[in-house]
Amino acid sequence: MRRALVTGAGGFIGHHLVSSLKRRGFWVRAVDVKEPEFEATEAHEFLMLDLRRFDNCLIAATGIDEVYHLAADMGGIGYITAQHAQIARNDTMINIHMLEAARLQGCDRFLFSSSACVYPQHLQTDADVMPLKEADAWPADPEEGYGLEKLYMEKLCQYYRQDWGFETRVVRFHNVYGPLGTYEGGKEKAPAAISRKVALCPDGGTLEVWGDGLQTRSFMYVDDCVEGIFRLMRSDFPEPLNLGTDTMVTINELVAVISGIACKRVELRHDLTKPQGVRGRNSDNTLLRRVLGWEPAVSLEQGLAPTYGWIWRQLAAEGRDVYGPVPDTGIGGRIAIPVAAA
């Protein structure tokens, strides 16, 4: 039985990844500074460790075959645009210490979760943006703070592989969403934030959208995300690889999909004083398809139905005033997709 470490396992993607790896027959150690918020972990072992400290990283990597490094100080656009120093400091310490600890402890492979925030800002000034290819990251002009530290860590993984033969993999996430993710408090992403707002909005009510709503993004369902992570770790491809869908929508269109799932009509009020990030961003999946022979397949409508339903139920359980019919999310609110063999 291979032994896997998932850092950031108290977070959204990490929690789903732990469950996926265990179903595939791995022994899984989960590490975070917090436990999963919405359901218990399925990990064989869960350690509460601050990975900014090198000694804790050595503990986390002890006896591990492969490391899935997802731990990061991050959040939605409001958070990452307001906390450059804190994010850059925390994530730099976490990343450098975890990579070195994995090498020293003899781990076979190390996967680093990077972000589409590494891409140059000047390539994302138009809502009708050209899909971003992996090679577009250089010459560099990443998002301040979060994007910059991610790009630096990508290069560090490259250097560890080239100089010391340590097998590293780098995945660039594009806007992941799904059940069990943060939906309130400042660190939530757009699909979760809008789902919350729609659930709390009566039919015909008014809903606030940050910016003019014409900014564009592509969104990937979490089950597709963990499948892509696993396939990349099993591959022999060492360079950064996009992981996302290439279906681009405006934020206004995202609201329309979610309000349609909720069977509601909503009026939009745009707040131009709030951050909206880059004007447009989309994933070019050409290399992803060639390397993995696969790409994310869950449509936005398919993935948002269980996501909205799960958030609606969370709000209702909190005693909040939710509106509309009880959503039908299916068993567990999850979407079954084919998985790669271990």
JOGI-V657535 format. One record per helix or strand. SS is the DSSP state (helix for helix, strand for strand). FROM is the first residue (numbers start at 1). LEN is the number of residues. If there is no record, write none. Layout:
SS_FROM_LEN ; SS_FROM_LEN
//
This chain:
strand_3_5 ; helix_12_12 ; strand_27_6 ; strand_45_4 ; helix_54_8 ; strand_66_4 ; helix_77_4 ; helix_84_21 ; strand_109_7 ; helix_116_3 ; helix_121_3 ; strand_132_1 ; helix_134_4 ; helix_146_19 ; strand_167_7 ; strand_176_2 ; helix_190_10 ; strand_206_5 ; strand_216_3 ; strand_220_2 ; helix_222_13 ; strand_241_3 ; strand_248_3 ; helix_251_11 ; strand_267_5 ; strand_280_1 ; strand_283_1 ; helix_286_7 ; helix_300_18 ; helix_331_3
//
